[in-house]
Every structure is written in structure tokens, then in C-alpha cells.
Amino acid sequence: MHENLATAAKLAPILERVHGANHPELTQVRDLTQQLTQSTGIDTTASLFAQLRDGTKSYAVPSDGCEAYVTTYEALQAADAAHMNN
């Protein structure tokens, strides 16, 4: 889970900068991803992932999403799945 979060945390600010004008939800994605990298509480982590699923429509990449968009959402989805399995 930590490796996937690290990947997403690295890419989320770039996505926001490049695609944020057309996808304002990326500000929330960036913020929540940063919070997840610092979260230690199970309930807090579950809540953050729930907010991400809601804000990203369950990690659905928009039609204008680039490779970094796909990589970020796949990493978040994998981290979310790993969290659910713990």
C-alpha cells in the first residue's frame, strides 16, 4: 500500500497542475492523497479512501486523462484495495 501511495502522492500535484483547470476534483485528490501518506489511524484512512472513491467516481479516468492520470488512479485504487484487505 505504501509504495502505491508514494507513487500517487508524487504524481497528484502534477496532475492538478496539468489537468486541474478541466478537472477541479484533482485538488481534492491531491489533498486527500497527501493526508493518506500521513494517516496512521484506520478509521481516518478508511474515511480518506471513501472520499477519494466518491470524488474520483471510483477511480474512473476521464477520457482526456494522460498516462500519469491512469498511473495515479491505478495506484490509489491498489492502495485502497490493499487497505480494505487488511
Steps between C-alpha positions, in 0.01 A plus 500: 500500500777746590675471162174571317428799723850633443449479123163674520633770736781573257271526196189666649645855511614465138155384394342791679732745328449351152132398511360702790335764284279234342484272803465701822458176699875451464561753777307272735682195363834668573395605849353162594800314361734713710285437807509125432880499494494645853201309636557244773144440616296222341174695520661814358659305216169330417326839494765651271472211255119532505534867412739413217265237359218752507699786348653289224186299421679186622829593333351544152752670272334763278527474123764774489714334769866446420726211599587670829127534573455126444805417711385721786147363510623140466742556789225650717262218413765238585577673832129517576457128425801413714355704786166321472674162514677582827 
